[in-house]
Structure formats: structure tokens, C-alpha cells
Amino acid sequence: MDDPPQPRWLTSEEMQTWLALAGMMIRLPAVLDAQLQRDAGISHFEYQVLAGLSEAPDRTLRMSMLAVFANGSLSRLSHVVSRLERRGWVRRDPDPSDGRFTLATLTGDGWAKVVETAPGHVEAVRSYVFDQLTRTQTHQLRDIGHRILSATDPDGSCPSAR
């Protein structure tokens, strides 16, 4: 009987890189969420939903596509969209081309919320990420991010992995 394969332990440099990446994955969403909560009264996930709809044709997406864009489950998205509906920022309708699907549409008030919120959010992203990097590092980070996303999404359903 063969011995089980040995773990491929991280080198010291890889460990330092991993710890920096893991710390960034924890801290960056937290500071972006805090900025959005403080300045706009919404969570980062809620902003992702609103922003995703704002970029879509006719500001409308199927809920399943919106869940992929916002990187959340349909259940989580449904709860968030219910909150956004109560605020008058999103509405849901059956998809006229296929009634099995539900469409989420950004309302005029929702568009106004995105327009009001986006400058502060973009400034936070710029301050925490892009102001810390050179142009070359920005390109490297993009390429690294795409490679990692592709490795974690082998079926290719994550648009940001491309």
C-alpha cells in the first residue's frame, strides 16, 4: 500500500503572501462596508446589488444573474431585494420571456441612490486600493485576481473571473 501524499506546505514567502492576502480579504470588505453604512446607510452587499442593476441593460437583471454578480446566494439576494423594495429602490416582476424567472429592476429612486452613493464608495476604493499601488501593481493585481477567481470558479459562471 502506498503512503498518502505529503502536504505541499507553504514556503516562508508563500506563508507571508497568504497571510497578507487573507488579511486583505477580511479587512477590505469590512472597511468598505463601514464606509457605505456610515455615508449611505446601506451594506456593501446592498450596494453591489444596486450597482449591478445600474450597469445592466434597462437596469434589469434576472435574480439568478444578479446573485452571480453580487456573489451571493439566491436566498440572501431575495432578502436583500425585499429590503431594497421596501425602500422603493428595486422592484421585482416575472420575466415575460420565461415566467420561471424573476426580474429585478432598479427604480428611479434606486438610480438616485446609486448616483448619490457612488462617489463616496469610489473614493474609498481609490484610497484603500489604488492610491496604494503603482500602475504596474494595479495591472498585476488585476491579473492575479483573475487567475485566482478562475481557479476557484472552474465552471466559468463568475463574470469577474474573466
Buried (B, 14 or more C-beta within 10 A) or exposed (E): EEEEEEEEEEEEEEEEEEEEEEEEEEEBEEEBBEBBBEBBEBBBBBBBBBBBBBEBEEBBBBBEBBBBBBEBEBEBBBEBBEBBBEBEBBBBEEEEEEEEEBBBBBBEEBBEBBEEBBEBBEEBBEEBBBEEEEEEEEEEEEEEEEEEBBEEBEEEEBEEBE
